[in-house]
Amino acid sequence: MAAKLDGGAYLTSFVDAVLDNGVNVIKKIVGKLQSLVERKAKLGLEKSAKLDTSWRIPSTSLVVSSDIFGRDKEKREIIKLLLDDSE
């Protein structure tokens, strides 16, 4: 920082330093963005239309009993094993 020479010299020096730093930050950001654009091109990535997933059944870990069919015998045997206190 420059020493205070006259009324506004110190403030001007400070503002110049802040602006220079801001320009450097912007240059770094622009460089990163350009790098990302180049990587996107190398990978062949393109913007695609969003898929309409409204028709899909919502994913959930909950089991809907009406969706389960068959294996009733096995289900009863497993429940019997779980409830059996003889062991």
N, C-alpha and C positions, 0 to 999 in steps of 0.2 A: 504494500500500500504506500502511496506517496504521502509525504508529509504535507500538512496544510500550508499551502503557499499563499493563497489569498482566499477570499470568501467561498468561492465555489469550486476551487481546484480539487480539493479532497473529495467532494461529492462526485465530481465528474470522473475522477480516477476510479472511485468505487463503482460507479455505474458502468464504466467501460469494462472493469474486471468482471462484473456480473454478466454483462452482455456477452463478453468473450467466452465465459464458461458456458452460458446458455447455448451459444453457437456450437461449441464443442460437443455438448450433450446431444444436440439435434443431429449433428453430423454422425455421431455414433449410432443413434437410433436409425437414421436413414441407411447407414451401412449394414446394420443388422437386417433391416427390411429387404434391402437389395439381395443380401445373402439368402434370405428365406425364399424370395422370388426365384432365384437361380436354382436352389435345391428343389423347389416345386416343379420347375421346368425339367430338371434332370430326371426326376422321378415320374414325370408324365402325369402329374396330378392335375385334374381339371375340376371346375365347379360343376356339380351335378344337381339335378332337380331333387328336391326333398321327396322321399317316398311317402305316400299316404298310408299310414299304419292304423288308421281309425277302424279298419275292418278287422284287425287282428284281435284275438282273444287276449285280454290283459294277462300278463305273466304274473303268477303268484305261486307261493309255496303251499298255499292252502289246497286241500284236496276236496273236491266236490263229490260227494258220495254218489250222485246220480251219474257221474262219469266213470265210476268203477263198475266193472261187470266181470263175471266169471270168477273162478277160484274161490267160490264160497266155501267149499270143503276145506281148502287150505287155510282160509281165514278162521274158520271155526276151530281147526286144530291148533293154530297159533294162539288163539285166545284161550283155549283149554290149557295149553302148556303154561301160559303166563299166569293163569289163575290157579293152577294146580299147586297145592301146598305140600304134596307128599314128598318132595325131594328136599 
